[in-house]
Amino acid sequence: MTPEFQEELTHIMRTSFNQFAERHAVPPPQRRHAVEGSPARAVSDFATREHMDVVVMGTLDRKGLEKVLGSTTEQTLYQIPSSILAIRPV
């Protein structure tokens, strides 16, 4: 991936993130955080750095091999010092 492509992709993702946060009245910058890296590691590192008591994460209904391999939420559970509240779609 070229640096230019990475920069453009980052810009698009941050714009989408900020639009989503605006729609849900999340105040900037105190409550908006975008971190990069492996999802489980990035969430764990951020929760540790920010001294979070609980991290809320969504889950997906998985079937077959995907369920056996685990999800980001499950992987994070074993790395994070905080509690995790996992929300399953209905």
PDB file of N, CA, C and O in Angstrom, chain B, residues numbered from 101:
ATOM      1  N   MET B 101       0.845  -1.166   0.000  1.00  0.00           N
ATOM      2  CA  MET B 101       0.000   0.000   0.000  1.00  0.00           C
ATOM      3  C   MET B 101       0.899   1.241   0.000  1.00  0.00           C
ATOM      4  O   MET B 101       1.830   1.349   0.798  1.00  0.00           O
ATOM      5  N   THR B 102       0.610   2.149  -0.887  1.00  0.00           N
ATOM      6  CA  THR B 102       1.419   3.362  -0.978  1.00  0.00           C
ATOM      7  C   THR B 102       1.054   4.325   0.144  1.00  0.00           C
ATOM      8  O   THR B 102      -0.062   4.281   0.660  1.00  0.00           O
ATOM      9  N   PRO B 103       1.985   5.193   0.525  1.00  0.00           N
ATOM     10  CA  PRO B 103       1.672   6.192   1.564  1.00  0.00           C
ATOM     11  C   PRO B 103       0.496   7.093   1.182  1.00  0.00           C
ATOM     12  O   PRO B 103      -0.297   7.482   2.040  1.00  0.00           O
ATOM     13  N   GLU B 104       0.388   7.417  -0.089  1.00  0.00           N
ATOM     14  CA  GLU B 104      -0.715   8.265  -0.546  1.00  0.00           C
ATOM     15  C   GLU B 104      -2.057   7.567  -0.357  1.00  0.00           C
ATOM     16  O   GLU B 104      -3.025   8.171   0.106  1.00  0.00           O
ATOM     17  N   PHE B 105      -2.101   6.286  -0.720  1.00  0.00           N
ATOM     18  CA  PHE B 105      -3.329   5.512  -0.561  1.00  0.00           C
ATOM     19  C   PHE B 105      -3.695   5.387   0.913  1.00  0.00           C
ATOM     20  O   PHE B 105      -4.858   5.540   1.285  1.00  0.00           O
ATOM     21  N   GLN B 106      -2.699   5.108   1.748  1.00  0.00           N
ATOM     22  CA  GLN B 106      -2.925   4.995   3.196  1.00  0.00           C
ATOM     23  C   GLN B 106      -3.477   6.308   3.756  1.00  0.00           C
ATOM     24  O   GLN B 106      -4.402   6.299   4.568  1.00  0.00           O
ATOM     25  N   GLU B 107      -2.915   7.422   3.326  1.00  0.00           N
ATOM     26  CA  GLU B 107      -3.370   8.733   3.791  1.00  0.00           C
ATOM     27  C   GLU B 107      -4.823   8.993   3.371  1.00  0.00           C
ATOM     28  O   GLU B 107      -5.624   9.476   4.171  1.00  0.00           O
ATOM     29  N   GLU B 108      -5.153   8.677   2.137  1.00  0.00           N
ATOM     30  CA  GLU B 108      -6.519   8.866   1.642  1.00  0.00           C
ATOM     31  C   GLU B 108      -7.505   7.972   2.391  1.00  0.00           C
ATOM     32  O   GLU B 108      -8.591   8.415   2.763  1.00  0.00           O
ATOM     33  N   LEU B 109      -7.127   6.727   2.607  1.00  0.00           N
ATOM     34  CA  LEU B 109      -7.968   5.790   3.341  1.00  0.00           C
ATOM     35  C   LEU B 109      -8.196   6.267   4.772  1.00  0.00           C
ATOM     36  O   LEU B 109      -9.319   6.214   5.272  1.00  0.00           O
ATOM     37  N   THR B 110      -7.152   6.725   5.425  1.00  0.00           N
ATOM     38  CA  THR B 110      -7.265   7.252   6.792  1.00  0.00           C
ATOM     39  C   THR B 110      -8.202   8.454   6.818  1.00  0.00           C
ATOM     40  O   THR B 110      -9.027   8.576   7.723  1.00  0.00           O
ATOM     41  N   HIS B 111      -8.082   9.339   5.836  1.00  0.00           N
ATOM     42  CA  HIS B 111      -8.955  10.513   5.766  1.00  0.00           C
ATOM     43  C   HIS B 111     -10.423  10.097   5.620  1.00  0.00           C
ATOM     44  O   HIS B 111     -11.294  10.643   6.296  1.00  0.00           O
ATOM     45  N   ILE B 112     -10.688   9.144   4.750  1.00  0.00           N
ATOM     46  CA  ILE B 112     -12.054   8.670   4.536  1.00  0.00           C
ATOM     47  C   ILE B 112     -12.615   8.046   5.814  1.00  0.00           C
ATOM     48  O   ILE B 112     -13.758   8.312   6.186  1.00  0.00           O
ATOM     49  N   MET B 113     -11.819   7.224   6.481  1.00  0.00           N
ATOM     50  CA  MET B 113     -12.292   6.571   7.704  1.00  0.00           C
ATOM     51  C   MET B 113     -12.542   7.585   8.816  1.00  0.00           C
ATOM     52  O   MET B 113     -13.544   7.486   9.524  1.00  0.00           O
ATOM     53  N   ARG B 114     -11.655   8.551   8.980  1.00  0.00           N
ATOM     54  CA  ARG B 114     -11.855   9.566  10.022  1.00  0.00           C
ATOM     55  C   ARG B 114     -13.079  10.431   9.731  1.00  0.00           C
ATOM     56  O   ARG B 114     -13.807  10.804  10.651  1.00  0.00           O
ATOM     57  N   THR B 115     -13.308  10.750   8.468  1.00  0.00           N
ATOM     58  CA  THR B 115     -14.488  11.527   8.089  1.00  0.00           C
ATOM     59  C   THR B 115     -15.759  10.745   8.414  1.00  0.00           C
ATOM     60  O   THR B 115     -16.699  11.300   8.982  1.00  0.00           O
ATOM     61  N   SER B 116     -15.792   9.474   8.061  1.00  0.00           N
ATOM     62  CA  SER B 116     -16.952   8.627   8.362  1.00  0.00           C
ATOM     63  C   SER B 116     -17.162   8.508   9.870  1.00  0.00           C
ATOM     64  O   SER B 116     -18.290   8.584  10.356  1.00  0.00           O
ATOM     65  N   PHE B 117     -16.074   8.321  10.598  1.00  0.00           N
ATOM     66  CA  PHE B 117     -16.133   8.215  12.056  1.00  0.00           C
ATOM     67  C   PHE B 117     -16.719   9.486  12.662  1.00  0.00           C
ATOM     68  O   PHE B 117     -17.591   9.414  13.528  1.00  0.00           O
ATOM     69  N   ASN B 118     -16.253  10.639  12.218  1.00  0.00           N
ATOM     70  CA  ASN B 118     -16.749  11.904  12.757  1.00  0.00           C
ATOM     71  C   ASN B 118     -18.208  12.144  12.381  1.00  0.00           C
ATOM     72  O   ASN B 118     -18.964  12.685  13.189  1.00  0.00           O
ATOM     73  N   GLN B 119     -18.618  11.758  11.181  1.00  0.00           N
ATOM     74  CA  GLN B 119     -20.021  11.881  10.789  1.00  0.00           C
ATOM     75  C   GLN B 119     -20.910  10.997  11.670  1.00  0.00           C
ATOM     76  O   GLN B 119     -21.981  11.421  12.104  1.00  0.00           O
ATOM     77  N   PHE B 120     -20.464   9.784  11.927  1.00  0.00           N
ATOM     78  CA  PHE B 120     -21.198   8.875  12.811  1.00  0.00           C
ATOM     79  C   PHE B 120     -21.307   9.471  14.218  1.00  0.00           C
ATOM     80  O   PHE B 120     -22.377   9.458  14.827  1.00  0.00           O
ATOM     81  N   ALA B 121     -20.190   9.991  14.723  1.00  0.00           N
ATOM     82  CA  ALA B 121     -20.184  10.583  16.064  1.00  0.00           C
ATOM     83  C   ALA B 121     -21.101  11.799  16.141  1.00  0.00           C
ATOM     84  O   ALA B 121     -21.796  11.985  17.141  1.00  0.00           O
ATOM     85  N   GLU B 122     -21.112  12.619  15.111  1.00  0.00           N
ATOM     86  CA  GLU B 122     -22.002  13.787  15.073  1.00  0.00           C
ATOM     87  C   GLU B 122     -23.462  13.358  15.125  1.00  0.00           C
ATOM     88  O   GLU B 122     -24.255  13.943  15.864  1.00  0.00           O
ATOM     89  N   ARG B 123     -23.823  12.338  14.345  1.00  0.00           N
ATOM     90  CA  ARG B 123     -25.208  11.849  14.328  1.00  0.00           C
ATOM     91  C   ARG B 123     -25.662  11.377  15.700  1.00  0.00           C
ATOM     92  O   ARG B 123     -26.847  11.442  16.028  1.00  0.00           O
ATOM     93  N   HIS B 124     -24.701  10.893  16.512  1.00  0.00           N
ATOM     94  CA  HIS B 124     -25.031  10.348  17.822  1.00  0.00           C
ATOM     95  C   HIS B 124     -24.605  11.275  18.962  1.00  0.00           C
ATOM     96  O   HIS B 124     -24.535  10.856  20.117  1.00  0.00           O
ATOM     97  N   ALA B 125     -24.323  12.527  18.633  1.00  0.00           N
ATOM     98  CA  ALA B 125     -24.010  13.575  19.609  1.00  0.00           C
ATOM     99  C   ALA B 125     -22.850  13.223  20.538  1.00  0.00           C
ATOM    100  O   ALA B 125     -22.899  13.506  21.735  1.00  0.00           O
ATOM    101  N   VAL B 126     -21.818  12.610  19.988  1.00  0.00           N
ATOM    102  CA  VAL B 126     -20.608  12.318  20.761  1.00  0.00           C
ATOM    103  C   VAL B 126     -19.730  13.569  20.725  1.00  0.00           C
ATOM    104  O   VAL B 126     -19.315  13.995  19.647  1.00  0.00           O
ATOM    105  N   PRO B 127     -19.440  14.165  21.891  1.00  0.00           N
ATOM    106  CA  PRO B 127     -18.685  15.424  21.893  1.00  0.00           C
ATOM    107  C   PRO B 127     -17.219  15.237  21.499  1.00  0.00           C
ATOM    108  O   PRO B 127     -16.555  14.323  21.988  1.00  0.00           O
ATOM    109  N   PRO B 128     -16.717  16.102  20.617  1.00  0.00           N
ATOM    110  CA  PRO B 128     -15.288  16.030  20.264  1.00  0.00           C
ATOM    111  C   PRO B 128     -14.489  16.884  21.216  1.00  0.00           C
ATOM    112  O   PRO B 128     -15.089  17.771  21.823  1.00  0.00           O
ATOM    113  N   PRO B 129     -13.218  16.713  21.406  1.00  0.00           N
ATOM    114  CA  PRO B 129     -12.489  15.465  21.154  1.00  0.00           C
ATOM    115  C   PRO B 129     -12.491  14.562  22.365  1.00  0.00           C
ATOM    116  O   PRO B 129     -11.931  13.466  22.324  1.00  0.00           O
ATOM    117  N   GLN B 130     -13.123  15.012  23.457  1.00  0.00           N
ATOM    118  CA  GLN B 130     -13.062  14.279  24.728  1.00  0.00           C
ATOM    119  C   GLN B 130     -13.567  12.845  24.643  1.00  0.00           C
ATOM    120  O   GLN B 130     -13.055  11.974  25.345  1.00  0.00           O
ATOM    121  N   ARG B 131     -14.543  12.587  23.814  1.00  0.00           N
ATOM    122  CA  ARG B 131     -15.144  11.258  23.771  1.00  0.00           C
ATOM    123  C   ARG B 131     -14.991  10.555  22.430  1.00  0.00           C
ATOM    124  O   ARG B 131     -15.610   9.516  22.202  1.00  0.00           O
ATOM    125  N   ARG B 132     -14.184  11.104  21.551  1.00  0.00           N
ATOM    126  CA  ARG B 132     -13.945  10.475  20.241  1.00  0.00           C
ATOM    127  C   ARG B 132     -12.497  10.013  20.169  1.00  0.00           C
ATOM    128  O   ARG B 132     -11.566  10.803  20.328  1.00  0.00           O
ATOM    129  N   HIS B 133     -12.330   8.746  19.932  1.00  0.00           N
ATOM    130  CA  HIS B 133     -10.981   8.193  19.887  1.00  0.00           C
ATOM    131  C   HIS B 133     -10.877   7.229  18.715  1.00  0.00           C
ATOM    132  O   HIS B 133     -11.686   6.310  18.586  1.00  0.00           O
ATOM    133  N   ALA B 134      -9.905   7.434  17.883  1.00  0.00           N
ATOM    134  CA  ALA B 134      -9.626   6.516  16.783  1.00  0.00           C
ATOM    135  C   ALA B 134      -8.209   5.995  16.984  1.00  0.00           C
ATOM    136  O   ALA B 134      -7.253   6.769  17.033  1.00  0.00           O
ATOM    137  N   VAL B 135      -8.084   4.694  17.098  1.00  0.00           N
ATOM    138  CA  VAL B 135      -6.773   4.086  17.290  1.00  0.00           C
ATOM    139  C   VAL B 135      -6.510   3.129  16.141  1.00  0.00           C
ATOM    140  O   VAL B 135      -7.442   2.563  15.570  1.00  0.00           O
ATOM    141  N   GLU B 136      -5.271   2.954  15.812  1.00  0.00           N
ATOM    142  CA  GLU B 136      -4.889   2.086  14.702  1.00  0.00           C
ATOM    143  C   GLU B 136      -4.163   0.863  15.220  1.00  0.00           C
ATOM    144  O   GLU B 136      -3.522   0.898  16.270  1.00  0.00           O
ATOM    145  N   GLY B 137      -4.272  -0.207  14.473  1.00  0.00           N
ATOM    146  CA  GLY B 137      -3.548  -1.420  14.811  1.00  0.00           C
ATOM    147  C   GLY B 137      -4.471  -2.621  14.862  1.00  0.00           C
ATOM    148  O   GLY B 137      -5.645  -2.540  14.502  1.00  0.00           O
ATOM    149  N   SER B 138      -3.930  -3.718  15.305  1.00  0.00           N
ATOM    150  CA  SER B 138      -4.708  -4.940  15.490  1.00  0.00           C
ATOM    151  C   SER B 138      -5.855  -4.635  16.454  1.00  0.00           C
ATOM    152  O   SER B 138      -5.603  -4.103  17.536  1.00  0.00           O
ATOM    153  N   PRO B 139      -7.105  -4.952  16.103  1.00  0.00           N
ATOM    154  CA  PRO B 139      -8.237  -4.542  16.942  1.00  0.00           C
ATOM    155  C   PRO B 139      -8.136  -4.963  18.405  1.00  0.00           C
ATOM    156  O   PRO B 139      -8.312  -4.127  19.291  1.00  0.00           O
ATOM    157  N   ALA B 140      -7.864  -6.215  18.676  1.00  0.00           N
ATOM    158  CA  ALA B 140      -7.803  -6.673  20.066  1.00  0.00           C
ATOM    159  C   ALA B 140      -6.691  -5.954  20.831  1.00  0.00           C
ATOM    160  O   ALA B 140      -6.910  -5.514  21.960  1.00  0.00           O
ATOM    161  N   ARG B 141      -5.531  -5.832  20.249  1.00  0.00           N
ATOM    162  CA  ARG B 141      -4.404  -5.170  20.898  1.00  0.00           C
ATOM    163  C   ARG B 141      -4.669  -3.673  21.069  1.00  0.00           C
ATOM    164  O   ARG B 141      -4.374  -3.110  22.123  1.00  0.00           O
ATOM    165  N   ALA B 142      -5.223  -3.025  20.041  1.00  0.00           N
ATOM    166  CA  ALA B 142      -5.486  -1.585  20.105  1.00  0.00           C
ATOM    167  C   ALA B 142      -6.513  -1.268  21.184  1.00  0.00           C
ATOM    168  O   ALA B 142      -6.334  -0.316  21.943  1.00  0.00           O
ATOM    169  N   VAL B 143      -7.587  -2.052  21.263  1.00  0.00           N
ATOM    170  CA  VAL B 143      -8.607  -1.830  22.294  1.00  0.00           C
ATOM    171  C   VAL B 143      -8.011  -2.056  23.680  1.00  0.00           C
ATOM    172  O   VAL B 143      -8.235  -1.263  24.595  1.00  0.00           O
ATOM    173  N   SER B 144      -7.260  -3.129  23.830  1.00  0.00           N
ATOM    174  CA  SER B 144      -6.644  -3.440  25.120  1.00  0.00           C
ATOM    175  C   SER B 144      -5.672  -2.349  25.557  1.00  0.00           C
ATOM    176  O   SER B 144      -5.714  -1.903  26.703  1.00  0.00           O
ATOM    177  N   ASP B 145      -4.806  -1.923  24.661  1.00  0.00           N
ATOM    178  CA  ASP B 145      -3.837  -0.870  24.985  1.00  0.00           C
ATOM    179  C   ASP B 145      -4.539   0.435  25.355  1.00  0.00           C
ATOM    180  O   ASP B 145      -4.149   1.111  26.308  1.00  0.00           O
ATOM    181  N   PHE B 146      -5.579   0.785  24.591  1.00  0.00           N
ATOM    182  CA  PHE B 146      -6.309   2.029  24.852  1.00  0.00           C
ATOM    183  C   PHE B 146      -7.024   1.960  26.203  1.00  0.00           C
ATOM    184  O   PHE B 146      -6.968   2.912  26.981  1.00  0.00           O
ATOM    185  N   ALA B 147      -7.691   0.850  26.483  1.00  0.00           N
ATOM    186  CA  ALA B 147      -8.402   0.691  27.757  1.00  0.00           C
ATOM    187  C   ALA B 147      -7.438   0.766  28.932  1.00  0.00           C
ATOM    188  O   ALA B 147      -7.767   1.343  29.968  1.00  0.00           O
ATOM    189  N   THR B 148      -6.255   0.192  28.780  1.00  0.00           N
ATOM    190  CA  THR B 148      -5.245   0.246  29.831  1.00  0.00           C
ATOM    191  C   THR B 148      -4.748   1.670  30.036  1.00  0.00           C
ATOM    192  O   THR B 148      -4.667   2.149  31.166  1.00  0.00           O
ATOM    193  N   ARG B 149      -4.416   2.340  28.944  1.00  0.00           N
ATOM    194  CA  ARG B 149      -3.894   3.709  29.009  1.00  0.00           C
ATOM    195  C   ARG B 149      -4.917   4.679  29.606  1.00  0.00           C
ATOM    196  O   ARG B 149      -4.545   5.598  30.335  1.00  0.00           O
ATOM    197  N   GLU B 150      -6.193   4.482  29.302  1.00  0.00           N
ATOM    198  CA  GLU B 150      -7.253   5.388  29.754  1.00  0.00           C
ATOM    199  C   GLU B 150      -7.899   4.943  31.065  1.00  0.00           C
ATOM    200  O   GLU B 150      -8.852   5.569  31.529  1.00  0.00           O
ATOM    201  N   HIS B 151      -7.385   3.862  31.665  1.00  0.00           N
ATOM    202  CA  HIS B 151      -7.880   3.352  32.953  1.00  0.00           C
ATOM    203  C   HIS B 151      -9.383   3.081  32.918  1.00  0.00           C
ATOM    204  O   HIS B 151     -10.115   3.486  33.821  1.00  0.00           O
ATOM    205  N   MET B 152      -9.836   2.394  31.869  1.00  0.00           N
ATOM    206  CA  MET B 152     -11.257   2.103  31.715  1.00  0.00           C
ATOM    207  C   MET B 152     -11.666   0.928  32.589  1.00  0.00           C
ATOM    208  O   MET B 152     -10.941  -0.060  32.711  1.00  0.00           O
ATOM    209  N   ASP B 153     -12.846   1.054  33.196  1.00  0.00           N
ATOM    210  CA  ASP B 153     -13.399  -0.033  34.006  1.00  0.00           C
ATOM    211  C   ASP B 153     -14.150  -1.040  33.147  1.00  0.00           C
ATOM    212  O   ASP B 153     -14.076  -2.246  33.380  1.00  0.00           O
ATOM    213  N   VAL B 154     -14.882  -0.530  32.141  1.00  0.00           N
ATOM    214  CA  VAL B 154     -15.705  -1.380  31.283  1.00  0.00           C
ATOM    215  C   VAL B 154     -15.556  -0.924  29.836  1.00  0.00           C
ATOM    216  O   VAL B 154     -15.557   0.273  29.547  1.00  0.00           O
ATOM    217  N   VAL B 155     -15.429  -1.884  28.940  1.00  0.00           N
ATOM    218  CA  VAL B 155     -15.408  -1.617  27.502  1.00  0.00           C
ATOM    219  C   VAL B 155     -16.624  -2.311  26.913  1.00  0.00           C
ATOM    220  O   VAL B 155     -16.830  -3.503  27.140  1.00  0.00           O
ATOM    221  N   VAL B 156     -17.438  -1.571  26.152  1.00  0.00           N
ATOM    222  CA  VAL B 156     -18.613  -2.132  25.500  1.00  0.00           C
ATOM    223  C   VAL B 156     -18.244  -2.457  24.062  1.00  0.00           C
ATOM    224  O   VAL B 156     -17.747  -1.604  23.326  1.00  0.00           O
ATOM    225  N   MET B 157     -18.496  -3.706  23.672  1.00  0.00           N
ATOM    226  CA  MET B 157     -18.171  -4.146  22.321  1.00  0.00           C
ATOM    227  C   MET B 157     -19.357  -4.894  21.741  1.00  0.00           C
ATOM    228  O   MET B 157     -20.080  -5.586  22.457  1.00  0.00           O
ATOM    229  N   GLY B 158     -19.548  -4.749  20.446  1.00  0.00           N
ATOM    230  CA  GLY B 158     -20.572  -5.509  19.755  1.00  0.00           C
ATOM    231  C   GLY B 158     -20.018  -6.841  19.302  1.00  0.00           C
ATOM    232  O   GLY B 158     -18.813  -6.990  19.102  1.00  0.00           O
ATOM    233  N   THR B 159     -20.899  -7.804  19.141  1.00  0.00           N
ATOM    234  CA  THR B 159     -20.503  -9.118  18.624  1.00  0.00           C
ATOM    235  C   THR B 159     -21.333  -9.426  17.389  1.00  0.00           C
ATOM    236  O   THR B 159     -22.363  -8.799  17.144  1.00  0.00           O
ATOM    237  N   LEU B 160     -20.876 -10.388  16.625  1.00  0.00           N
ATOM    238  CA  LEU B 160     -21.602 -10.873  15.461  1.00  0.00           C
ATOM    239  C   LEU B 160     -22.016 -12.304  15.719  1.00  0.00           C
ATOM    240  O   LEU B 160     -21.311 -13.051  16.397  1.00  0.00           O
ATOM    241  N   ASP B 161     -23.153 -12.684  15.181  1.00  0.00           N
ATOM    242  CA  ASP B 161     -23.545 -14.094  15.261  1.00  0.00           C
ATOM    243  C   ASP B 161     -22.673 -14.866  14.292  1.00  0.00           C
ATOM    244  O   ASP B 161     -22.729 -14.639  13.083  1.00  0.00           O
ATOM    245  N   ARG B 162     -21.881 -15.762  14.807  1.00  0.00           N
ATOM    246  CA  ARG B 162     -20.971 -16.557  13.984  1.00  0.00           C
ATOM    247  C   ARG B 162     -21.438 -17.992  13.960  1.00  0.00           C
ATOM    248  O   ARG B 162     -22.064 -18.478  14.902  1.00  0.00           O
ATOM    249  N   LYS B 163     -21.131 -18.650  12.886  1.00  0.00           N
ATOM    250  CA  LYS B 163     -21.493 -20.055  12.744  1.00  0.00           C
ATOM    251  C   LYS B 163     -20.289 -20.825  12.213  1.00  0.00           C
ATOM    252  O   LYS B 163     -19.413 -20.263  11.555  1.00  0.00           O
ATOM    253  N   GLY B 164     -20.262 -22.097  12.505  1.00  0.00           N
ATOM    254  CA  GLY B 164     -19.242 -22.975  11.956  1.00  0.00           C
ATOM    255  C   GLY B 164     -17.831 -22.602  12.365  1.00  0.00           C
ATOM    256  O   GLY B 164     -17.567 -22.306  13.530  1.00  0.00           O
ATOM    257  N   LEU B 165     -16.915 -22.618  11.385  1.00  0.00           N
ATOM    258  CA  LEU B 165     -15.492 -22.390  11.625  1.00  0.00           C
ATOM    259  C   LEU B 165     -15.225 -21.009  12.202  1.00  0.00           C
ATOM    260  O   LEU B 165     -14.336 -20.854  13.040  1.00  0.00           O
ATOM    261  N   GLU B 166     -15.983 -19.997  11.765  1.00  0.00           N
ATOM    262  CA  GLU B 166     -15.780 -18.641  12.292  1.00  0.00           C
ATOM    263  C   GLU B 166     -15.981 -18.615  13.800  1.00  0.00           C
ATOM    264  O   GLU B 166     -15.254 -17.918  14.507  1.00  0.00           O
ATOM    265  N   LYS B 167     -16.974 -19.378  14.309  1.00  0.00           N
ATOM    266  CA  LYS B 167     -17.245 -19.407  15.743  1.00  0.00           C
ATOM    267  C   LYS B 167     -16.103 -20.101  16.492  1.00  0.00           C
ATOM    268  O   LYS B 167     -15.734 -19.678  17.587  1.00  0.00           O
ATOM    269  N   VAL B 168     -15.554 -21.143  15.915  1.00  0.00           N
ATOM    270  CA  VAL B 168     -14.454 -21.873  16.544  1.00  0.00           C
ATOM    271  C   VAL B 168     -13.214 -20.990  16.657  1.00  0.00           C
ATOM    272  O   VAL B 168     -12.515 -21.022  17.670  1.00  0.00           O
ATOM    273  N   LEU B 169     -12.942 -20.201  15.615  1.00  0.00           N
ATOM    274  CA  LEU B 169     -11.750 -19.363  15.611  1.00  0.00           C
ATOM    275  C   LEU B 169     -11.862 -18.168  16.547  1.00  0.00           C
ATOM    276  O   LEU B 169     -10.839 -17.600  16.932  1.00  0.00           O
ATOM    277  N   GLY B 170     -13.066 -17.773  16.922  1.00  0.00           N
ATOM    278  CA  GLY B 170     -13.244 -16.669  17.851  1.00  0.00           C
ATOM    279  C   GLY B 170     -13.419 -15.339  17.157  1.00  0.00           C
ATOM    280  O   GLY B 170     -13.219 -15.207  15.950  1.00  0.00           O
ATOM    281  N   SER B 171     -13.795 -14.366  17.947  1.00  0.00           N
ATOM    282  CA  SER B 171     -14.079 -13.034  17.435  1.00  0.00           C
ATOM    283  C   SER B 171     -13.118 -12.033  18.063  1.00  0.00           C
ATOM    284  O   SER B 171     -12.354 -12.358  18.972  1.00  0.00           O
ATOM    285  N   THR B 172     -13.177 -10.806  17.553  1.00  0.00           N
ATOM    286  CA  THR B 172     -12.362  -9.733  18.126  1.00  0.00           C
ATOM    287  C   THR B 172     -12.718  -9.535  19.591  1.00  0.00           C
ATOM    288  O   THR B 172     -11.835  -9.325  20.423  1.00  0.00           O
ATOM    289  N   THR B 173     -14.005  -9.600  19.911  1.00  0.00           N
ATOM    290  CA  THR B 173     -14.426  -9.433  21.310  1.00  0.00           C
ATOM    291  C   THR B 173     -13.820 -10.516  22.185  1.00  0.00           C
ATOM    292  O   THR B 173     -13.314 -10.225  23.269  1.00  0.00           O
ATOM    293  N   GLU B 174     -13.864 -11.757  21.728  1.00  0.00           N
ATOM    294  CA  GLU B 174     -13.291 -12.851  22.509  1.00  0.00           C
ATOM    295  C   GLU B 174     -11.777 -12.703  22.650  1.00  0.00           C
ATOM    296  O   GLU B 174     -11.231 -12.920  23.731  1.00  0.00           O
ATOM    297  N   GLN B 175     -11.098 -12.334  21.563  1.00  0.00           N
ATOM    298  CA  GLN B 175      -9.649 -12.135  21.629  1.00  0.00           C
ATOM    299  C   GLN B 175      -9.294 -11.010  22.601  1.00  0.00           C
ATOM    300  O   GLN B 175      -8.320 -11.107  23.348  1.00  0.00           O
ATOM    301  N   THR B 176     -10.093  -9.944  22.583  1.00  0.00           N
ATOM    302  CA  THR B 176      -9.843  -8.807  23.464  1.00  0.00           C
ATOM    303  C   THR B 176     -10.034  -9.210  24.920  1.00  0.00           C
ATOM    304  O   THR B 176      -9.300  -8.753  25.796  1.00  0.00           O
ATOM    305  N   LEU B 177     -11.011 -10.055  25.175  1.00  0.00           N
ATOM    306  CA  LEU B 177     -11.315 -10.497  26.535  1.00  0.00           C
ATOM    307  C   LEU B 177     -10.082 -11.029  27.262  1.00  0.00           C
ATOM    308  O   LEU B 177      -9.932 -10.827  28.467  1.00  0.00           O
ATOM    309  N   TYR B 178      -9.209 -11.701  26.535  1.00  0.00           N
ATOM    310  CA  TYR B 178      -8.029 -12.313  27.157  1.00  0.00           C
ATOM    311  C   TYR B 178      -6.843 -11.356  27.264  1.00  0.00           C
ATOM    312  O   TYR B 178      -5.827 -11.704  27.865  1.00  0.00           O
ATOM    313  N   GLN B 179      -6.955 -10.156  26.692  1.00  0.00           N
ATOM    314  CA  GLN B 179      -5.842  -9.207  26.714  1.00  0.00           C
ATOM    315  C   GLN B 179      -6.110  -7.977  27.560  1.00  0.00           C
ATOM    316  O   GLN B 179      -5.175  -7.257  27.910  1.00  0.00           O
ATOM    317  N   ILE B 180      -7.357  -7.723  27.894  1.00  0.00           N
ATOM    318  CA  ILE B 180      -7.748  -6.447  28.480  1.00  0.00           C
ATOM    319  C   ILE B 180      -7.834  -6.550  30.005  1.00  0.00           C
ATOM    320  O   ILE B 180      -8.286  -7.568  30.528  1.00  0.00           O
ATOM    321  N   PRO B 181      -7.408  -5.512  30.718  1.00  0.00           N
ATOM    322  CA  PRO B 181      -7.503  -5.539  32.180  1.00  0.00           C
ATOM    323  C   PRO B 181      -8.897  -5.129  32.666  1.00  0.00           C
ATOM    324  O   PRO B 181      -9.197  -5.272  33.851  1.00  0.00           O
ATOM    325  N   SER B 182      -9.741  -4.629  31.784  1.00  0.00           N
ATOM    326  CA  SER B 182     -11.078  -4.156  32.135  1.00  0.00           C
ATOM    327  C   SER B 182     -12.109  -5.265  31.943  1.00  0.00           C
ATOM    328  O   SER B 182     -11.808  -6.330  31.404  1.00  0.00           O
ATOM    329  N   SER B 183     -13.321  -4.990  32.394  1.00  0.00           N
ATOM    330  CA  SER B 183     -14.445  -5.863  32.092  1.00  0.00           C
ATOM    331  C   SER B 183     -14.930  -5.524  30.683  1.00  0.00           C
ATOM    332  O   SER B 183     -14.741  -4.408  30.199  1.00  0.00           O
ATOM    333  N   ILE B 184     -15.557  -6.506  30.036  1.00  0.00           N
ATOM    334  CA  ILE B 184     -16.132  -6.288  28.714  1.00  0.00           C
ATOM    335  C   ILE B 184     -17.621  -6.570  28.795  1.00  0.00           C
ATOM    336  O   ILE B 184     -18.041  -7.610  29.303  1.00  0.00           O
ATOM    337  N   LEU B 185     -18.421  -5.629  28.288  1.00  0.00           N
ATOM    338  CA  LEU B 185     -19.840  -5.831  28.122  1.00  0.00           C
ATOM    339  C   LEU B 185     -20.054  -6.090  26.638  1.00  0.00           C
ATOM    340  O   LEU B 185     -19.914  -5.182  25.818  1.00  0.00           O
ATOM    341  N   ALA B 186     -20.394  -7.336  26.290  1.00  0.00           N
ATOM    342  CA  ALA B 186     -20.563  -7.721  24.898  1.00  0.00           C
ATOM    343  C   ALA B 186     -22.044  -7.648  24.534  1.00  0.00           C
ATOM    344  O   ALA B 186     -22.884  -8.262  25.192  1.00  0.00           O
ATOM    345  N   ILE B 187     -22.355  -6.896  23.487  1.00  0.00           N
ATOM    346  CA  ILE B 187     -23.720  -6.718  23.015  1.00  0.00           C
ATOM    347  C   ILE B 187     -23.922  -7.543  21.764  1.00  0.00           C
ATOM    348  O   ILE B 187     -23.224  -7.349  20.768  1.00  0.00           O
ATOM    349  N   ARG B 188     -24.872  -8.463  21.805  1.00  0.00           N
ATOM    350  CA  ARG B 188     -25.166  -9.330  20.671  1.00  0.00           C
ATOM    351  C   ARG B 188     -26.356  -8.779  19.901  1.00  0.00           C
ATOM    352  O   ARG B 188     -27.333  -8.353  20.517  1.00  0.00           O
ATOM    353  N   PRO B 189     -26.305  -8.774  18.571  1.00  0.00           N
ATOM    354  CA  PRO B 189     -27.439  -8.273  17.801  1.00  0.00           C
ATOM    355  C   PRO B 189     -28.659  -9.184  17.994  1.00  0.00           C
ATOM    356  O   PRO B 189     -28.526 -10.388  18.215  1.00  0.00           O
ATOM    357  N   VAL B 190     -29.837  -8.584  17.904  1.00  0.00           N
ATOM    358  CA  VAL B 190     -31.068  -9.369  18.046  1.00  0.00           C
ATOM    359  C   VAL B 190     -31.701  -9.638  16.713  1.00  0.00           C
ATOM    360  O   VAL B 190     -32.746 -10.286  16.645  1.00  0.00           O
TER     361      VAL B 190
END
